[in-house]
């Protein structure tokens, strides 16, 4: 599924509208990722639904995924 979309998709980031270079390694911040329009935490049955899939840069995808953290509950101890 992932590789099919990567090959047949428009290679346009649905979050910033920019072009995605699919040749970039997965570790690259501007590399290709598959994003889910509806979060899988609420719509797990849509995980494999292509209509819920969008292409996005890794950095755009993770920026969107950065939900506000509940105050007083951080993952790091400074
Ligand atoms: Zn983007």
PDB file of the backbone (N, CA, C, O) and the ligand in Angstrom, with CONECT records:
HET     ZN  A 101       1
ATOM      1  N   UNK A   1       0.848  -1.196   0.000  1.00  0.00           N
ATOM      2  CA  UNK A   1       0.000   0.000   0.000  1.00  0.00           C
ATOM      3  C   UNK A   1       0.884   1.246   0.000  1.00  0.00           C
ATOM      4  O   UNK A   1       0.738   2.128  -0.846  1.00  0.00           O
ATOM      5  N   UNK A   2       1.775   1.299   0.936  1.00  0.00           N
ATOM      6  CA  UNK A   2       2.636   2.449   1.098  1.00  0.00           C
ATOM      7  C   UNK A   2       3.492   2.659  -0.145  1.00  0.00           C
ATOM      8  O   UNK A   2       3.610   3.774  -0.654  1.00  0.00           O
ATOM      9  N   UNK A   3       4.081   1.580  -0.620  1.00  0.00           N
ATOM     10  CA  UNK A   3       4.955   1.717  -1.775  1.00  0.00           C
ATOM     11  C   UNK A   3       4.156   1.998  -3.038  1.00  0.00           C
ATOM     12  O   UNK A   3       4.649   2.657  -3.953  1.00  0.00           O
ATOM     13  N   UNK A   4       2.913   1.496  -3.093  1.00  0.00           N
ATOM     14  CA  UNK A   4       2.075   1.755  -4.257  1.00  0.00           C
ATOM     15  C   UNK A   4       1.745   3.232  -4.355  1.00  0.00           C
ATOM     16  O   UNK A   4       1.857   3.828  -5.427  1.00  0.00           O
ATOM     17  N   UNK A   5       1.340   3.822  -3.246  1.00  0.00           N
ATOM     18  CA  UNK A   5       1.016   5.249  -3.246  1.00  0.00           C
ATOM     19  C   UNK A   5       2.272   6.067  -3.538  1.00  0.00           C
ATOM     20  O   UNK A   5       2.229   7.088  -4.224  1.00  0.00           O
ATOM     21  N   UNK A   6       3.382   5.589  -2.998  1.00  0.00           N
ATOM     22  CA  UNK A   6       4.644   6.303  -3.210  1.00  0.00           C
ATOM     23  C   UNK A   6       5.001   6.330  -4.698  1.00  0.00           C
ATOM     24  O   UNK A   6       5.605   7.283  -5.190  1.00  0.00           O
ATOM     25  N   UNK A   7       4.619   5.270  -5.395  1.00  0.00           N
ATOM     26  CA  UNK A   7       4.945   5.180  -6.822  1.00  0.00           C
ATOM     27  C   UNK A   7       3.898   5.883  -7.683  1.00  0.00           C
ATOM     28  O   UNK A   7       4.237   6.520  -8.680  1.00  0.00           O
ATOM     29  N   UNK A   8       2.627   5.766  -7.300  1.00  0.00           N
ATOM     30  CA  UNK A   8       1.558   6.242  -8.177  1.00  0.00           C
ATOM     31  C   UNK A   8       0.987   7.576  -7.737  1.00  0.00           C
ATOM     32  O   UNK A   8       0.180   8.165  -8.456  1.00  0.00           O
ATOM     33  N   UNK A   9       1.382   8.059  -6.585  1.00  0.00           N
ATOM     34  CA  UNK A   9       0.809   9.293  -6.060  1.00  0.00           C
ATOM     35  C   UNK A   9       1.255  10.522  -6.821  1.00  0.00           C
ATOM     36  O   UNK A   9       2.046  10.438  -7.760  1.00  0.00           O
ATOM     37  N   UNK A  10       0.738  11.662  -6.406  1.00  0.00           N
ATOM     38  CA  UNK A  10       1.063  12.918  -7.073  1.00  0.00           C
ATOM     39  C   UNK A  10       2.353  13.520  -6.546  1.00  0.00           C
ATOM     40  O   UNK A  10       2.908  14.449  -7.133  1.00  0.00           O
ATOM     41  N   UNK A  11       2.830  12.969  -5.414  1.00  0.00           N
ATOM     42  CA  UNK A  11       4.047  13.460  -4.776  1.00  0.00           C
ATOM     43  C   UNK A  11       3.912  14.930  -4.406  1.00  0.00           C
ATOM     44  O   UNK A  11       4.865  15.705  -4.484  1.00  0.00           O
ATOM     45  N   UNK A  12       2.710  15.283  -4.006  1.00  0.00           N
ATOM     46  CA  UNK A  12       2.462  16.638  -3.537  1.00  0.00           C
ATOM     47  C   UNK A  12       2.045  16.577  -2.075  1.00  0.00           C
ATOM     48  O   UNK A  12       1.130  15.840  -1.708  1.00  0.00           O
ATOM     49  N   UNK A  13       2.727  17.358  -1.247  1.00  0.00           N
ATOM     50  CA  UNK A  13       2.423  17.364   0.178  1.00  0.00           C
ATOM     51  C   UNK A  13       1.063  18.020   0.409  1.00  0.00           C
ATOM     52  O   UNK A  13       0.849  19.169   0.022  1.00  0.00           O
ATOM     53  N   UNK A  14       0.155  17.295   1.035  1.00  0.00           N
ATOM     54  CA  UNK A  14      -1.194  17.839   1.228  1.00  0.00           C
ATOM     55  C   UNK A  14      -1.226  18.871   2.349  1.00  0.00           C
ATOM     56  O   UNK A  14      -2.236  19.550   2.532  1.00  0.00           O
ATOM     57  N   UNK A  15      -0.133  18.997   3.102  1.00  0.00           N
ATOM     58  CA  UNK A  15      -0.098  19.945   4.212  1.00  0.00           C
ATOM     59  C   UNK A  15       0.505  21.286   3.795  1.00  0.00           C
ATOM     60  O   UNK A  15       0.020  22.336   4.217  1.00  0.00           O
ATOM     61  N   UNK A  16       1.560  21.265   2.971  1.00  0.00           N
ATOM     62  CA  UNK A  16       2.198  22.520   2.567  1.00  0.00           C
ATOM     63  C   UNK A  16       2.071  22.756   1.072  1.00  0.00           C
ATOM     64  O   UNK A  16       2.362  23.855   0.600  1.00  0.00           O
ATOM     65  N   UNK A  17       1.641  21.748   0.312  1.00  0.00           N
ATOM     66  CA  UNK A  17       1.444  21.917  -1.121  1.00  0.00           C
ATOM     67  C   UNK A  17       2.714  21.760  -1.937  1.00  0.00           C
ATOM     68  O   UNK A  17       2.685  21.873  -3.163  1.00  0.00           O
ATOM     69  N   UNK A  18       3.823  21.500  -1.270  1.00  0.00           N
ATOM     70  CA  UNK A  18       5.098  21.386  -1.963  1.00  0.00           C
ATOM     71  C   UNK A  18       5.312  20.009  -2.571  1.00  0.00           C
ATOM     72  O   UNK A  18       4.617  19.047  -2.245  1.00  0.00           O
ATOM     73  N   UNK A  19       6.282  19.942  -3.455  1.00  0.00           N
ATOM     74  CA  UNK A  19       6.613  18.688  -4.126  1.00  0.00           C
ATOM     75  C   UNK A  19       7.489  17.839  -3.211  1.00  0.00           C
ATOM     76  O   UNK A  19       8.363  18.361  -2.519  1.00  0.00           O
ATOM     77  N   UNK A  20       7.257  16.550  -3.211  1.00  0.00           N
ATOM     78  CA  UNK A  20       8.025  15.638  -2.367  1.00  0.00           C
ATOM     79  C   UNK A  20       8.951  14.805  -3.239  1.00  0.00           C
ATOM     80  O   UNK A  20       8.515  14.178  -4.204  1.00  0.00           O
ATOM     81  N   UNK A  21      10.229  14.805  -2.892  1.00  0.00           N
ATOM     82  CA  UNK A  21      11.211  13.986  -3.598  1.00  0.00           C
ATOM     83  C   UNK A  21      11.193  12.583  -3.004  1.00  0.00           C
ATOM     84  O   UNK A  21      11.692  12.358  -1.902  1.00  0.00           O
ATOM     85  N   UNK A  22      10.613  11.641  -3.746  1.00  0.00           N
ATOM     86  CA  UNK A  22      10.452  10.286  -3.221  1.00  0.00           C
ATOM     87  C   UNK A  22      11.778   9.534  -3.157  1.00  0.00           C
ATOM     88  O   UNK A  22      11.856   8.448  -2.582  1.00  0.00           O
ATOM     89  N   UNK A  23      12.805  10.109  -3.745  1.00  0.00           N
ATOM     90  CA  UNK A  23      14.108   9.440  -3.727  1.00  0.00           C
ATOM     91  C   UNK A  23      14.881   9.706  -2.443  1.00  0.00           C
ATOM     92  O   UNK A  23      15.889   9.054  -2.173  1.00  0.00           O
ATOM     93  N   UNK A  24      14.410  10.658  -1.660  1.00  0.00           N
ATOM     94  CA  UNK A  24      15.114  10.975  -0.424  1.00  0.00           C
ATOM     95  C   UNK A  24      15.010   9.805   0.557  1.00  0.00           C
ATOM     96  O   UNK A  24      13.982   9.129   0.603  1.00  0.00           O
ATOM     97  N   UNK A  25      16.055   9.563   1.334  1.00  0.00           N
ATOM     98  CA  UNK A  25      15.995   8.492   2.344  1.00  0.00           C
ATOM     99  C   UNK A  25      14.979   8.811   3.428  1.00  0.00           C
ATOM    100  O   UNK A  25      14.691   9.978   3.696  1.00  0.00           O
ATOM    101  N   UNK A  26      14.435   7.769   4.052  1.00  0.00           N
ATOM    102  CA  UNK A  26      13.385   7.939   5.054  1.00  0.00           C
ATOM    103  C   UNK A  26      13.815   8.791   6.242  1.00  0.00           C
ATOM    104  O   UNK A  26      12.982   9.319   6.978  1.00  0.00           O
ATOM    105  N   UNK A  27      15.117   8.917   6.416  1.00  0.00           N
ATOM    106  CA  UNK A  27      15.612   9.695   7.552  1.00  0.00           C
ATOM    107  C   UNK A  27      15.609  11.194   7.254  1.00  0.00           C
ATOM    108  O   UNK A  27      15.774  12.013   8.158  1.00  0.00           O
ATOM    109  N   UNK A  28      15.421  11.546   5.983  1.00  0.00           N
ATOM    110  CA  UNK A  28      15.453  12.952   5.586  1.00  0.00           C
ATOM    111  C   UNK A  28      14.170  13.660   6.022  1.00  0.00           C
ATOM    112  O   UNK A  28      13.085  13.100   5.868  1.00  0.00           O
ATOM    113  N   UNK A  29      14.269  14.891   6.569  1.00  0.00           N
ATOM    114  CA  UNK A  29      13.067  15.604   7.040  1.00  0.00           C
ATOM    115  C   UNK A  29      12.079  15.899   5.922  1.00  0.00           C
ATOM    116  O   UNK A  29      10.885  16.039   6.189  1.00  0.00           O
ATOM    117  N   UNK A  30      12.538  15.998   4.671  1.00  0.00           N
ATOM    118  CA  UNK A  30      11.644  16.290   3.559  1.00  0.00           C
ATOM    119  C   UNK A  30      11.289  15.037   2.764  1.00  0.00           C
ATOM    120  O   UNK A  30      10.802  15.119   1.637  1.00  0.00           O
ATOM    121  N   UNK A  31      11.537  13.890   3.361  1.00  0.00           N
ATOM    122  CA  UNK A  31      11.253  12.643   2.657  1.00  0.00           C
ATOM    123  C   UNK A  31       9.755  12.355   2.630  1.00  0.00           C
ATOM    124  O   UNK A  31       8.969  12.997   3.325  1.00  0.00           O
ATOM    125  N   UNK A  32       9.387  11.386   1.820  1.00  0.00           N
ATOM    126  CA  UNK A  32       7.978  11.033   1.589  1.00  0.00           C
ATOM    127  C   UNK A  32       7.406  10.249   2.766  1.00  0.00           C
ATOM    128  O   UNK A  32       8.031   9.305   3.249  1.00  0.00           O
ATOM    129  N   UNK A  33       6.234  10.635   3.219  1.00  0.00           N
ATOM    130  CA  UNK A  33       5.522   9.831   4.218  1.00  0.00           C
ATOM    131  C   UNK A  33       4.056   9.752   3.817  1.00  0.00           C
ATOM    132  O   UNK A  33       3.560  10.595   3.069  1.00  0.00           O
ATOM    133  N   UNK A  34       3.378   8.748   4.315  1.00  0.00           N
ATOM    134  CA  UNK A  34       1.947   8.640   4.109  1.00  0.00           C
ATOM    135  C   UNK A  34       1.240   9.098   5.380  1.00  0.00           C
ATOM    136  O   UNK A  34       1.446   8.548   6.462  1.00  0.00           O
ATOM    137  N   UNK A  35       0.410  10.108   5.222  1.00  0.00           N
ATOM    138  CA  UNK A  35      -0.322  10.652   6.360  1.00  0.00           C
ATOM    139  C   UNK A  35      -1.763  10.152   6.315  1.00  0.00           C
ATOM    140  O   UNK A  35      -2.272   9.782   5.257  1.00  0.00           O
ATOM    141  N   UNK A  36      -2.401  10.148   7.463  1.00  0.00           N
ATOM    142  CA  UNK A  36      -3.810   9.764   7.527  1.00  0.00           C
ATOM    143  C   UNK A  36      -4.651  10.997   7.825  1.00  0.00           C
ATOM    144  O   UNK A  36      -4.398  11.711   8.796  1.00  0.00           O
ATOM    145  N   UNK A  37      -5.646  11.241   6.991  1.00  0.00           N
ATOM    146  CA  UNK A  37      -6.498  12.414   7.155  1.00  0.00           C
ATOM    147  C   UNK A  37      -7.237  12.341   8.485  1.00  0.00           C
ATOM    148  O   UNK A  37      -7.219  13.286   9.273  1.00  0.00           O
ATOM    149  N   UNK A  38      -7.878  11.216   8.719  1.00  0.00           N
ATOM    150  CA  UNK A  38      -8.551  11.001   9.996  1.00  0.00           C
ATOM    151  C   UNK A  38      -7.625  10.181  10.886  1.00  0.00           C
ATOM    152  O   UNK A  38      -7.148   9.122  10.480  1.00  0.00           O
ATOM    153  N   UNK A  39      -7.372  10.664  12.086  1.00  0.00           N
ATOM    154  CA  UNK A  39      -6.412   9.987  12.969  1.00  0.00           C
ATOM    155  C   UNK A  39      -6.808   8.545  13.266  1.00  0.00           C
ATOM    156  O   UNK A  39      -7.972   8.241  13.525  1.00  0.00           O
ATOM    157  N   UNK A  40      -5.818   7.677  13.222  1.00  0.00           N
ATOM    158  CA  UNK A  40      -6.102   6.261  13.424  1.00  0.00           C
ATOM    159  C   UNK A  40      -6.522   5.956  14.858  1.00  0.00           C
ATOM    160  O   UNK A  40      -7.128   4.921  15.137  1.00  0.00           O
ATOM    161  N   UNK A  41      -6.190   6.870  15.754  1.00  0.00           N
ATOM    162  CA  UNK A  41      -6.588   6.656  17.139  1.00  0.00           C
ATOM    163  C   UNK A  41      -8.113   6.690  17.271  1.00  0.00           C
ATOM    164  O   UNK A  41      -8.689   6.062  18.159  1.00  0.00           O
ATOM    165  N   UNK A  42      -8.759   7.448  16.355  1.00  0.00           N
ATOM    166  CA  UNK A  42     -10.214   7.552  16.411  1.00  0.00           C
ATOM    167  C   UNK A  42     -10.893   6.736  15.322  1.00  0.00           C
ATOM    168  O   UNK A  42     -12.047   6.330  15.453  1.00  0.00           O
ATOM    169  N   UNK A  43     -10.132   6.499  14.216  1.00  0.00           N
ATOM    170  CA  UNK A  43     -10.708   5.749  13.094  1.00  0.00           C
ATOM    171  C   UNK A  43      -9.782   4.610  12.692  1.00  0.00           C
ATOM    172  O   UNK A  43      -9.266   4.597  11.575  1.00  0.00           O
ATOM    173  N   UNK A  44      -9.568   3.656  13.586  1.00  0.00           N
ATOM    174  CA  UNK A  44      -8.619   2.568  13.280  1.00  0.00           C
ATOM    175  C   UNK A  44      -9.024   1.735  12.074  1.00  0.00           C
ATOM    176  O   UNK A  44      -8.173   1.130  11.421  1.00  0.00           O
ATOM    177  N   UNK A  45     -10.329   1.698  11.771  1.00  0.00           N
ATOM    178  CA  UNK A  45     -10.786   0.899  10.641  1.00  0.00           C
ATOM    179  C   UNK A  45     -10.409   1.530   9.300  1.00  0.00           C
ATOM    180  O   UNK A  45     -10.553   0.898   8.253  1.00  0.00           O
ATOM    181  N   UNK A  46      -9.921   2.793   9.330  1.00  0.00           N
ATOM    182  CA  UNK A  46      -9.542   3.468   8.094  1.00  0.00           C
ATOM    183  C   UNK A  46      -8.046   3.358   7.804  1.00  0.00           C
ATOM    184  O   UNK A  46      -7.537   3.982   6.873  1.00  0.00           O
ATOM    185  N   UNK A  47      -7.354   2.563   8.608  1.00  0.00           N
ATOM    186  CA  UNK A  47      -5.897   2.469   8.475  1.00  0.00           C
ATOM    187  C   UNK A  47      -5.476   2.057   7.072  1.00  0.00           C
ATOM    188  O   UNK A  47      -4.471   2.545   6.556  1.00  0.00           O
ATOM    189  N   UNK A  48      -6.226   1.176   6.464  1.00  0.00           N
ATOM    190  CA  UNK A  48      -5.858   0.665   5.141  1.00  0.00           C
ATOM    191  C   UNK A  48      -6.750   1.225   4.042  1.00  0.00           C
ATOM    192  O   UNK A  48      -6.714   0.746   2.908  1.00  0.00           O
ATOM    193  N   UNK A  49      -7.553   2.238   4.368  1.00  0.00           N
ATOM    194  CA  UNK A  49      -8.454   2.832   3.391  1.00  0.00           C
ATOM    195  C   UNK A  49      -7.700   3.902   2.589  1.00  0.00           C
ATOM    196  O   UNK A  49      -7.285   4.915   3.153  1.00  0.00           O
ATOM    197  N   UNK A  50      -7.524   3.688   1.300  1.00  0.00           N
ATOM    198  CA  UNK A  50      -6.762   4.644   0.479  1.00  0.00           C
ATOM    199  C   UNK A  50      -7.356   6.045   0.479  1.00  0.00           C
ATOM    200  O   UNK A  50      -6.630   7.020   0.287  1.00  0.00           O
ATOM    201  N   UNK A  51      -8.661   6.163   0.690  1.00  0.00           N
ATOM    202  CA  UNK A  51      -9.271   7.493   0.700  1.00  0.00           C
ATOM    203  C   UNK A  51      -8.862   8.280   1.938  1.00  0.00           C
ATOM    204  O   UNK A  51      -9.068   9.492   2.005  1.00  0.00           O
ATOM    205  N   UNK A  52      -8.290   7.602   2.901  1.00  0.00           N
ATOM    206  CA  UNK A  52      -7.829   8.277   4.117  1.00  0.00           C
ATOM    207  C   UNK A  52      -6.328   8.552   4.052  1.00  0.00           C
ATOM    208  O   UNK A  52      -5.748   9.050   5.017  1.00  0.00           O
ATOM    209  N   UNK A  53      -5.708   8.239   2.943  1.00  0.00           N
ATOM    210  CA  UNK A  53      -4.270   8.400   2.819  1.00  0.00           C
ATOM    211  C   UNK A  53      -3.923   9.689   2.071  1.00  0.00           C
ATOM    212  O   UNK A  53      -4.542  10.017   1.060  1.00  0.00           O
ATOM    213  N   UNK A  54      -2.952  10.392   2.568  1.00  0.00           N
ATOM    214  CA  UNK A  54      -2.434  11.565   1.873  1.00  0.00           C
ATOM    215  C   UNK A  54      -0.916  11.533   1.946  1.00  0.00           C
ATOM    216  O   UNK A  54      -0.331  11.022   2.900  1.00  0.00           O
ATOM    217  N   UNK A  55      -0.296  12.090   0.917  1.00  0.00           N
ATOM    218  CA  UNK A  55       1.158  12.175   0.912  1.00  0.00           C
ATOM    219  C   UNK A  55       1.600  13.443   1.626  1.00  0.00           C
ATOM    220  O   UNK A  55       0.966  14.491   1.503  1.00  0.00           O
ATOM    221  N   UNK A  56       2.681  13.339   2.366  1.00  0.00           N
ATOM    222  CA  UNK A  56       3.167  14.505   3.099  1.00  0.00           C
ATOM    223  C   UNK A  56       4.659  14.387   3.333  1.00  0.00           C
ATOM    224  O   UNK A  56       5.210  13.287   3.384  1.00  0.00           O
ATOM    225  N   UNK A  57       5.310  15.543   3.475  1.00  0.00           N
ATOM    226  CA  UNK A  57       6.702  15.546   3.906  1.00  0.00           C
ATOM    227  C   UNK A  57       6.776  14.995   5.326  1.00  0.00           C
ATOM    228  O   UNK A  57       5.837  15.141   6.109  1.00  0.00           O
ATOM    229  N   UNK A  58       7.887  14.369   5.644  1.00  0.00           N
ATOM    230  CA  UNK A  58       8.074  13.854   6.998  1.00  0.00           C
ATOM    231  C   UNK A  58       7.948  14.973   8.025  1.00  0.00           C
ATOM    232  O   UNK A  58       7.309  14.805   9.064  1.00  0.00           O
ATOM    233  N   UNK A  59       8.565  16.123   7.726  1.00  0.00           N
ATOM    234  CA  UNK A  59       8.562  17.224   8.685  1.00  0.00           C
ATOM    235  C   UNK A  59       7.157  17.828   8.837  1.00  0.00           C
ATOM    236  O   UNK A  59       6.762  18.207   9.940  1.00  0.00           O
ATOM    237  N   UNK A  60       6.402  17.917   7.728  1.00  0.00           N
ATOM    238  CA  UNK A  60       5.036  18.446   7.800  1.00  0.00           C
ATOM    239  C   UNK A  60       4.148  17.483   8.578  1.00  0.00           C
ATOM    240  O   UNK A  60       3.325  17.896   9.395  1.00  0.00           O
ATOM    241  N   UNK A  61       4.327  16.210   8.314  1.00  0.00           N
ATOM    242  CA  UNK A  61       3.532  15.180   8.974  1.00  0.00           C
ATOM    243  C   UNK A  61       3.752  15.210  10.484  1.00  0.00           C
ATOM    244  O   UNK A  61       2.800  15.158  11.263  1.00  0.00           O
ATOM    245  N   UNK A  62       5.016  15.294  10.883  1.00  0.00           N
ATOM    246  CA  UNK A  62       5.299  15.262  12.320  1.00  0.00           C
ATOM    247  C   UNK A  62       4.902  16.564  12.987  1.00  0.00           C
ATOM    248  O   UNK A  62       4.534  16.575  14.162  1.00  0.00           O
ATOM    249  N   UNK A  63       4.974  17.681  12.233  1.00  0.00           N
ATOM    250  CA  UNK A  63       4.549  18.969  12.795  1.00  0.00           C
ATOM    251  C   UNK A  63       3.057  18.944  13.078  1.00  0.00           C
ATOM    252  O   UNK A  63       2.599  19.446  14.104  1.00  0.00           O
ATOM    253  N   UNK A  64       2.308  18.357  12.162  1.00  0.00           N
ATOM    254  CA  UNK A  64       0.870  18.234  12.353  1.00  0.00           C
ATOM    255  C   UNK A  64       0.558  17.313  13.521  1.00  0.00           C
ATOM    256  O   UNK A  64      -0.402  17.521  14.264  1.00  0.00           O
ATOM    257  N   UNK A  65       1.401  16.277  13.668  1.00  0.00           N
ATOM    258  CA  UNK A  65       1.153  15.283  14.703  1.00  0.00           C
ATOM    259  C   UNK A  65       1.489  15.768  16.092  1.00  0.00           C
ATOM    260  O   UNK A  65       1.137  15.133  17.086  1.00  0.00           O
ATOM    261  N   UNK A  66       2.184  16.915  16.161  1.00  0.00           N
ATOM    262  CA  UNK A  66       2.574  17.427  17.463  1.00  0.00           C
ATOM    263  C   UNK A  66       1.391  18.060  18.169  1.00  0.00           C
ATOM    264  O   UNK A  66       1.203  19.276  18.120  1.00  0.00           O
ATOM    265  N   UNK A  67       0.612  17.249  18.811  1.00  0.00           N
ATOM    266  CA  UNK A  67      -0.526  17.760  19.558  1.00  0.00           C
ATOM    267  C   UNK A  67      -0.020  18.460  20.819  1.00  0.00           C
ATOM    268  O   UNK A  67       1.011  18.090  21.382  1.00  0.00           O
ATOM    269  N   UNK A  68      -0.768  19.481  21.250  1.00  0.00           N
ATOM    270  CA  UNK A  68      -0.372  20.124  22.499  1.00  0.00           C
ATOM    271  C   UNK A  68      -0.311  19.114  23.642  1.00  0.00           C
ATOM    272  O   UNK A  68      -1.226  18.313  23.835  1.00  0.00           O
ATOM    273  N   UNK A  69       0.771  19.170  24.380  1.00  0.00           N
ATOM    274  CA  UNK A  69       0.948  18.220  25.471  1.00  0.00           C
ATOM    275  C   UNK A  69       0.184  18.703  26.691  1.00  0.00           C
ATOM    276  O   UNK A  69       0.132  19.902  26.965  1.00  0.00           O
ATOM    277  N   UNK A  70      -0.393  17.793  27.405  1.00  0.00           N
ATOM    278  CA  UNK A  70      -1.107  18.136  28.624  1.00  0.00           C
ATOM    279  C   UNK A  70      -0.116  18.746  29.623  1.00  0.00           C
ATOM    280  O   UNK A  70       0.946  18.185  29.890  1.00  0.00           O
ATOM    281  N   UNK A  71      -0.484  19.885  30.154  1.00  0.00           N
ATOM    282  CA  UNK A  71       0.445  20.599  31.019  1.00  0.00           C
ATOM    283  C   UNK A  71       0.778  19.782  32.265  1.00  0.00           C
ATOM    284  O   UNK A  71      -0.083  19.155  32.882  1.00  0.00           O
ATOM    285  N   UNK A  72       2.066  19.817  32.606  1.00  0.00           N
ATOM    286  CA  UNK A  72       2.520  19.072  33.775  1.00  0.00           C
ATOM    287  C   UNK A  72       2.786  17.613  33.461  1.00  0.00           C
ATOM    288  O   UNK A  72       3.131  16.826  34.342  1.00  0.00           O
ATOM    289  N   UNK A  73       2.622  17.261  32.189  1.00  0.00           N
ATOM    290  CA  UNK A  73       2.852  15.869  31.813  1.00  0.00           C
ATOM    291  C   UNK A  73       3.792  15.820  30.620  1.00  0.00           C
ATOM    292  O   UNK A  73       3.362  15.472  29.521  1.00  0.00           O
ATOM    293  N   UNK A  74       5.031  16.151  30.800  1.00  0.00           N
ATOM    294  CA  UNK A  74       5.996  16.127  29.717  1.00  0.00           C
ATOM    295  C   UNK A  74       6.749  14.810  29.714  1.00  0.00           C
ATOM    296  O   UNK A  74       6.819  14.100  30.717  1.00  0.00           O
ATOM    297  N   UNK A  75       7.306  14.510  28.558  1.00  0.00           N
ATOM    298  CA  UNK A  75       8.029  13.245  28.436  1.00  0.00           C
ATOM    299  C   UNK A  75       9.461  13.369  28.912  1.00  0.00           C
ATOM    300  O   UNK A  75      10.154  12.365  29.078  1.00  0.00           O
ATOM    301  N   UNK A  76       9.911  14.601  29.134  1.00  0.00           N
ATOM    302  CA  UNK A  76      11.286  14.773  29.562  1.00  0.00           C
ATOM    303  C   UNK A  76      11.350  15.405  30.939  1.00  0.00           C
ATOM    304  O   UNK A  76      10.504  16.226  31.295  1.00  0.00           O
ATOM    305  N   UNK A  77      12.332  15.029  31.694  1.00  0.00           N
ATOM    306  CA  UNK A  77      12.602  15.686  32.959  1.00  0.00           C
ATOM    307  C   UNK A  77      13.804  16.605  32.788  1.00  0.00           C
ATOM    308  O   UNK A  77      14.931  16.135  32.636  1.00  0.00           O
ATOM    309  N   UNK A  78      13.572  17.894  32.812  1.00  0.00           N
ATOM    310  CA  UNK A  78      14.656  18.859  32.597  1.00  0.00           C
ATOM    311  C   UNK A  78      15.466  19.008  33.866  1.00  0.00           C
ATOM    312  O   UNK A  78      16.429  19.774  33.898  1.00  0.00           O
TER     313      UNK A  78
HETATM  314 ZN    ZN A 101       5.077  19.544   3.201  1.00  0.00          ZN
END
